[in-house]
C-alpha cells in the first residue's frame, strides 16, 4: 500500500498554531473552527492512472482546503481491500476506485448518485461523458445487476432512472485493447516495396484480422543474418491470466460470438467461439508470428517485448514506447476486425474504472464533490499530459491539439476504440468465467484438447457456476 497525504497535516498544524497563538480582545484564546476531517480515498497503484489522479487531488485541496488522503494498492490487493471494507460496512474510506466486474457484487454497499448529480453546483456535465463508457461503468439496476441499461448516444439521467436504473460511480479511466506498431518499419521504402511485391497491395495499417496476419507474417524474420528469427510480427497475451481471457473475448467479438445468450446461458463454444480460438492459436502454433514464450505473456511481457524491438506490432491496453536503445518511431491503430457486407466489424475488449461513494461514509456529499472534480471536464483535460485514459468527449477534443504527434494519434485511436468496444458481462461470478476460459485457451494451445472440446468443457464449468449463483 502507498499512502498519499495530500498536505492535510500541514493544514491541520497551521490551524492548531493559530488557535493557540491568536488572542481575542479580552486576552483569552480565540476559538477556531475545527479543521475539516480528511477524505480518504482507496485507489489503484498504476492500473487506473494514479499519478494523474493524485496530482488532481492535490489541486482540489489547494482550491477547497479539503484535506485528502489517498491509499493506493495494486489490482489484486485493491480488490480484496474494497470487498473487505464494504463487507464489514466500514466508514474508513469515503471514495473508492472500482473496476467494472466488481460492481454486481458490491452495489448494495455503494451510494446511488443520481440525486447528487441533479443537485450538484456547479452542474456536472454528464452529457460530456462517452455514453458507452458511462453506461457500462456506472449505470446498473440494483436488483438485477445483469440487466443492460437503455442504449443512448448522450447520457440522460432522467432516461436512466425512468428505466429503473441508477448511477453508482463516475467514470475516471477506460482501458481498451489497441495496437502499437513500429511506424518506422511500416514507412521504410524497402519494406514497402517488398510487401507490395509479395502481397500485391500497399503496406498500410490493417483493417481486418486477415490483413493483420499478413503484416505479422511479413515482419517475422531474421534481421541479423544468423539464420534465427529475431523480429516477430505481433504479440498476444496467452498466459494464464485475465489478459488471456480478454484476448479471446476480443477475437470472439470480432467473429460475432457472445459469451452468454439472453437467458444468461454460456454460448462461447459456438462456431464463432471455436473460430476465434483456432485463429488465436494459429497465430502462435501454425503461423509462428509471436515470440517464443508468448503462452506465458500478460500485458507486462507484451510491453517488454515490444519495447525492446522484438515485435513489429503489439496489442495492449495502453500505448507502448520503445526502449531508448531501440531506434524507431511508434504509432497506434485500432484492433482490426472482420469485413461483413462492406462494413468492418470490430470488438476490442474494454473496461473502465469508476469512482464510487461508500454507502457507509460519514462524508458522502464531500466524497461525491471530490469524485465530481476528479472526473470533471477541467481535471480530465489536465490528465492528458499523463497519457491518462480519459472518459470525456471534451478531453478527447482537447487531445487533438496536443503537440506530441504520437500521443495525439494514440488518443484518436483510444477514443474511436472505446466507441466500438465491448464491455464485460454483468455477473457476480465474473472471476470464475474468466478462469474457465483461461484454462480452455491454455488447454488448446498446449495440445491437450481441440478448440471445440476445450470450450465445451469451459461452458459446462461456467454453467454450473451460473446455476450456483442463481442465474
C-alpha positions in Angstrom: 0.0 0.0 0.0 1.1 3.5 -0.7 -0.4 6.4 1.2 -0.5 9.9 -0.3 -1.4 12.5 2.3 -2.2 15.5 0.2 -1.0 18.2 2.5 -3.6 17.8 5.2 -1.1 17.6 8.1 0.3 21.0 7.2 -3.2 22.5 7.1 -4.1 21.0 10.5 -0.9 22.1 12.1 -1.4 25.7 10.9 -5.0 25.7 12.3 -3.7 24.5 15.7 -1.0 27.1 15.8 -3.4 29.9 15.0 -5.8 28.6 17.7 -3.1 28.6 20.3 -1.5 32.0 19.5 -4.4 34.2 18.4 -5.9 36.3 21.2 -9.3 37.9 21.4 -9.9 41.4 22.7 -10.4 40.1 26.3 -7.0 38.3 26.3 -8.4 34.8 26.0 -7.7 32.4 23.2 -9.8 32.9 20.2 -11.8 29.8 19.3 -11.1 28.5 15.8 -13.3 26.2 13.7 -12.1 22.6 13.7 -10.0 21.5 10.7 -12.1 19.6 8.2 -11.9 15.9 8.5 -9.8 14.3 5.8 -11.5 12.5 3.0 -10.0 9.1 2.5 -9.7 7.6 -1.0 -8.9 4.0 -1.9 -7.3 3.8 -5.3 -5.3 1.6 -7.7 -1.5 2.0 -7.7 -1.0 2.1 -11.5 -3.9 0.4 -13.2 -6.2 3.4 -13.1 -3.7 6.2 -13.7 -2.9 7.1 -10.1 -0.2 9.7 -11.0 -2.7 11.9 -12.8 -5.5 11.5 -10.2 -3.2 12.2 -7.2 -2.0 15.4 -8.9 -5.6 16.4 -9.5 -6.4 15.6 -5.8 -3.6 18.0 -4.8 -5.1 20.7 -6.9 -8.6 20.1 -5.4 -7.2 20.5 -1.9 -5.5 23.7 -2.8 -8.7 25.1 -4.2 -11.1 23.9 -1.5 -9.0 23.5 1.6 -10.4 20.0 2.0 -7.7 17.6 3.2 -7.5 14.3 1.3 -5.6 11.0 2.0 -5.2 8.6 -0.9 -4.2 5.0 -0.3 -3.1 3.0 -3.4 -2.9 -0.7 -3.8 -2.0 -3.0 -6.8 -5.0 -4.6 -8.5 -5.5 -7.8 -6.6 -4.8 -6.2 -3.3 -7.1 -3.4 -4.1 -10.0 -5.8 -4.9 -9.5 -7.6 -1.6 -9.4 -4.3 0.2 -12.5 -2.9 -1.4 -14.5 -6.1 -0.8 -13.4 -6.5 2.8 -14.0 -2.8 3.7 -17.5 -2.9 2.3 -18.4 -6.4 3.7 -17.8 -5.1 7.2 -19.6 -1.8 6.4 -16.6 0.2 7.3 -16.6 4.0 7.0 -12.8 4.1 6.8 -12.8 5.1 3.1 -15.2 7.7 1.6 -14.4 7.2 -2.0 -13.2 4.1 -3.9 -11.9 3.2 -7.3 -14.0 0.3 -8.6 -13.3 -1.9 -11.6 -16.5 -2.8 -13.5 -16.5 -6.5 -12.9 -16.8 -5.9 -9.2 -20.0 -3.8 -9.4 -22.6 -6.6 -9.4 -21.3 -7.9 -6.0 -20.8 -4.5 -4.3 -23.8 -2.5 -5.5 -25.7 -2.8 -2.1 -22.7 -1.2 -0.4 -22.5 1.9 -2.7 -24.3 5.2 -2.6 -26.6 5.9 -5.6 -25.5 9.1 -7.2 -28.4 10.4 -9.4 -29.7 12.7 -6.7 -26.2 14.1 -6.1 -25.8 14.7 -9.8 -29.1 16.6 -10.0 -28.3 18.9 -7.2 -24.6 19.5 -8.0 -23.4 23.1 -8.1 -21.7 23.7 -10.4 -23.7 21.3 -12.6 -22.0 18.1 -13.7 -21.9 17.7 -17.5 -22.9 14.0 -17.7 -23.7 14.6 -21.4 -19.9 15.1 -22.0 -19.0 11.5 -21.0 -18.6 9.0 -23.8 -22.1 7.4 -23.4 -20.9 3.8 -23.9 -18.3 4.2 -21.3 -20.7 5.8 -18.8 -23.4 3.3 -19.2 -21.0 0.3 -18.9 -19.1 1.7 -16.0 -21.7 3.4 -13.9 -25.3 2.5 -14.7 -26.9 -0.5 -13.0 -30.2 -1.9 -11.8 -29.6 -2.5 -8.1 -32.0 -5.5 -8.0 -31.0 -7.2 -11.3 -27.4 -6.1 -11.9 -27.1 -8.3 -15.0 -29.6 -6.0 -16.9 -28.2 -3.8 -19.6 -29.2 -0.1 -19.3 -31.1 1.5 -22.2 -28.9 2.4 -25.2 -28.3 6.2 -25.7 -25.9 8.3 -27.6 -25.9 11.0 -24.9 -26.1 10.3 -21.2 -29.6 11.3 -19.8 -30.2 10.9 -16.1 -34.0 11.0 -16.5 -34.0 8.2 -19.0 -31.7 6.2 -16.8 -33.9 6.4 -13.8 -37.2 6.0 -15.7 -35.9 2.7 -17.0 -35.3 1.5 -13.4 -31.5 2.1 -13.2 -29.3 4.4 -11.2 -25.8 5.8 -11.4 -23.3 4.3 -9.0 -20.0 5.8 -9.9 -18.4 8.4 -12.2 -16.0 7.0 -14.9 -12.4 8.0 -14.2 -10.4 5.8 -16.7 -11.2 3.5 -19.5 -8.9 0.9 -21.0 -9.4 -0.7 -24.4 -7.4 -3.1 -26.5 -5.4 -1.2 -29.1 -2.3 -1.9 -31.2 1.0 -0.1 -31.0 3.2 -0.5 -34.1 6.6 0.3 -35.4 5.8 3.2 -37.7 9.4 3.4 -38.9 9.2 -0.2 -40.2 5.9 0.5 -41.9 7.3 3.6 -43.6 10.6 2.1 -44.7 10.8 2.2 -48.5 12.5 -1.3 -48.7 9.7 -2.8 -46.6 7.0 -1.1 -48.6 8.4 -2.3 -51.9 8.9 -5.9 -50.6 5.4 -6.0 -49.2 3.9 -4.7 -52.4 5.7 -7.3 -54.4 4.6 -10.1 -52.0 1.0 -9.2 -51.4 0.0 -7.0 -54.3 -1.1 -4.1 -52.1 0.4 -1.2 -50.2 1.9 -1.7 -46.7 -0.7 0.1 -44.6 -2.4 0.0 -41.2 -4.6 -3.2 -41.3 -8.4 -3.0 -41.1 -9.1 -6.8 -40.9 -7.5 -9.6 -38.9 -6.5 -11.3 -42.2 -4.6 -8.1 -43.2 -3.1 -8.0 -39.7 -1.9 -11.6 -40.1 -0.3 -10.8 -43.5 1.7 -8.0 -41.8 2.6 -10.2 -38.9 4.0 -12.9 -41.3 5.8 -10.3 -43.4 7.6 -8.8 -40.4 8.5 -12.1 -38.8 12.1 -12.5 -40.0 15.8 -12.9 -39.3 17.2 -9.4 -39.3 20.7 -10.3 -38.1 21.5 -12.8 -40.9 22.4 -15.6 -38.4 19.5 -17.9 -39.5 17.3 -17.3 -36.5 14.2 -15.2 -36.2 14.8 -12.2 -34.1 11.8 -10.0 -35.2 8.2 -11.2 -34.8 5.1 -9.8 -36.3 2.9 -9.4 -33.2 2.3 -10.1 -29.6 -0.6 -11.9 -27.9 -1.3 -12.3 -24.1 -1.8 -16.1 -23.9 -0.6 -16.6 -20.3 -2.9 -17.9 -17.6 -4.3 -14.6 -16.5 -7.1 -12.1 -17.1 -5.2 -10.9 -20.2 -5.7 -14.3 -21.8 -9.5 -14.1 -21.3 -9.9 -10.6 -22.7 -7.7 -11.5 -25.7 -10.1 -14.4 -26.5 -13.1 -12.2 -25.8 -11.9 -9.6 -28.3 -11.4 -12.3 -31.0 -14.9 -13.7 -30.1 -16.5 -10.3 -30.5 -14.9 -9.8 -33.9 -16.3 -13.1 -35.2 -19.8 -12.3 -34.0 -19.8 -14.5 -31.0 -21.1 -13.9 -27.5 -20.2 -15.1 -24.0 -23.9 -15.5 -23.0 -27.2 -15.6 -24.6 -30.2 -13.5 -23.4 -31.0 -16.2 -20.8 -27.5 -15.9 -19.4 -26.5 -19.3 -20.7 -22.8 -19.5 -21.7 -22.6 -19.9 -25.5 -18.9 -19.1 -26.2 -18.4 -22.7 -27.6 -20.4 -21.6 -30.7 -18.8 -21.8 -34.2 -17.7 -18.2 -33.7 -16.0 -19.1 -30.5 -14.2 -22.1 -32.0 -13.1 -20.0 -34.9 -11.9 -17.3 -32.6 -9.8 -19.7 -30.5 -8.4 -21.5 -33.5 -7.4 -18.3 -35.2 -5.7 -17.2 -32.0 -3.9 -20.5 -31.7 -2.9 -20.5 -35.4 -1.0 -17.2 -34.9 1.1 -18.9 -32.2 1.3 -22.5 -33.3 1.0 -22.5 -37.1 2.0 -19.1 -38.4 4.5 -18.6 -35.6 4.2 -14.8 -35.8 4.6 -14.3 -32.0 7.7 -14.5 -29.9 8.7 -17.8 -28.1 7.1 -17.9 -24.6 4.0 -16.0 -25.6 1.9 -18.6 -23.9 3.1 -17.1 -20.7 2.7 -13.5 -21.7 0.4 -10.9 -20.0 0.3 -7.1 -20.6 3.7 -6.7 -18.8 5.6 -9.2 -21.1 4.0 -7.6 -24.1 5.3 -4.2 -23.2 8.8 -5.6 -22.7 8.8 -7.5 -26.0 7.6 -4.5 -28.0 9.7 -2.0 -26.1 12.9 -3.9 -26.8 12.2 -4.2 -30.5 11.2 -7.9 -30.6 7.9 -7.3 -32.4 6.7 -5.0 -35.2 3.2 -4.8 -33.6 1.9 -5.3 -30.1 -1.6 -5.4 -28.6 -2.1 -3.9 -25.1 -4.3 -1.6 -23.0 -2.1 1.4 -23.2 0.3 3.0 -25.8 3.7 1.4 -25.7 7.1 3.0 -26.0 10.4 1.8 -27.3 13.4 1.4 -25.1 15.9 4.3 -25.7 18.3 1.8 -27.1 15.9 0.9 -29.9 15.8 3.4 -32.7 12.3 3.7 -34.1 9.0 5.5 -34.2 5.8 4.2 -32.6 2.2 4.7 -33.9 -1.2 3.3 -32.9 -4.2 1.8 -34.6 -7.5 0.2 -33.7 -7.7 -3.6 -33.2 -8.7 -4.9 -36.7 -12.0 -6.6 -37.3 -13.8 -8.7 -39.9 -15.5 -7.4 -43.0 -19.2 -8.2 -43.4 -21.3 -6.7 -46.1 -18.8 -3.9 -46.7 -18.5 -3.0 -43.0 -15.6 -3.7 -40.7 -17.0 -5.3 -37.5 -14.7 -4.6 -34.6 -15.0 -5.6 -30.9 -12.0 -4.7 -28.8 -12.5 -5.5 -25.1 -12.8 -2.5 -22.9 -13.2 -2.0 -19.2 -13.4 1.1 -17.0 -12.7 2.3 -13.5 -15.3 4.4 -11.7 -15.2 6.5 -8.6 -17.9 5.2 -6.2 -19.0 6.7 -2.9 -19.0 4.3 0.1 -22.6 3.9 1.4 -21.2 3.9 4.9 -19.1 7.0 4.6 -19.9 9.8 7.1 -19.0 12.4 4.4 -20.9 11.2 1.4 -21.6 14.7 0.0 -17.9 15.7 0.3 -16.8 12.4 -1.2 -19.2 13.0 -4.2 -17.9 16.5 -4.6 -14.3 15.2 -4.9 -15.4 12.5 -7.4 -17.2 15.1 -9.5 -14.0 17.2 -9.6 -11.7 14.3 -10.4 -14.0 13.1 -13.2 -14.8 16.7 -14.3 -14.0 18.5 -17.5 -11.1 20.5 -16.3 -9.4 17.7 -14.4 -9.7 15.3 -17.3 -8.1 17.7 -19.7 -5.3 18.0 -17.2 -4.8 14.3 -17.3 -3.7 14.3 -21.0 -0.1 15.1 -20.1 0.0 11.9 -18.1 -1.3 9.9 -21.0 -4.3 9.0 -18.8 -7.2 7.2 -20.5 -9.8 9.9 -20.2 -13.6 9.3 -20.3 -15.0 12.7 -21.6 -15.5 13.8 -25.1 -14.2 17.2 -24.4 -10.9 15.7 -23.2 -10.5 13.8 -26.5 -11.3 17.0 -28.4 -8.6 18.8 -26.4 -6.2 15.9 -27.2 -6.4 16.8 -30.9 -4.4 20.0 -30.2 -1.5 18.2 -28.4 1.9 19.0 -29.8 3.1 15.4 -29.4 2.1 13.7 -32.7 2.4 10.2 -31.3 0.2 11.0 -28.3 -2.3 12.8 -30.4 -2.6 9.8 -32.7 -3.0 7.5 -29.7 -5.9 9.5 -28.2 -7.6 9.4 -31.6 -7.3 5.6 -31.6 -8.3 5.3 -28.0 -11.4 7.4 -28.3 -12.5 5.6 -31.5 -11.9 2.2 -30.0 -13.9 3.0 -26.9 -16.9 3.8 -29.1 -16.9 0.3 -30.6 -15.6 -1.6 -27.6 -17.4 -4.5 -25.9 -17.5 -4.5 -22.1 -17.6 -7.3 -19.6 -20.7 -9.4 -18.7 -22.6 -8.1 -15.6 -22.3 -11.2 -13.5 -21.4 -11.8 -9.8 -19.1 -14.7 -10.7 -17.0 -13.0 -13.3 -13.7 -14.4 -12.0 -15.0 -17.9 -12.4 -15.9 -17.2 -16.0 -12.5 -15.7 -16.7 -10.6 -18.6 -15.1 -12.6 -21.2 -17.0 -11.9 -19.6 -20.4 -8.2 -19.1 -19.5 -8.0 -22.8 -18.8 -9.7 -23.6 -22.1 -7.3 -21.4 -24.1 -4.3 -22.9 -22.4 -5.6 -26.4 -22.9 -6.0 -25.8 -26.6 -2.6 -24.1 -27.0 -0.8 -26.9 -25.2 -2.4 -29.5 -27.5 -4.3 -31.3 -24.7 -7.7 -30.6 -26.3 -9.2 -29.4 -29.6 -10.7 -25.9 -29.6 -14.2 -27.2 -29.5 -13.6 -29.7 -26.7 -11.8 -27.1 -24.6 -14.6 -24.6 -25.0 -17.3 -27.2 -24.4 -15.6 -28.1 -21.1 -15.4 -24.4 -20.1 -19.1 -23.9 -21.0 -20.0 -26.9 -18.7 -17.9 -25.4 -15.9 -19.4 -21.9 -16.2 -22.9 -23.3 -16.5 -22.5 -24.9 -13.1 -21.2 -21.7 -11.6 -24.1 -19.7 -13.0 -26.6 -22.1 -11.5 -24.9 -21.9 -8.1 -25.1 -18.1 -8.3 -28.9 -18.3 -9.1 -28.8 -17.2 -12.7 
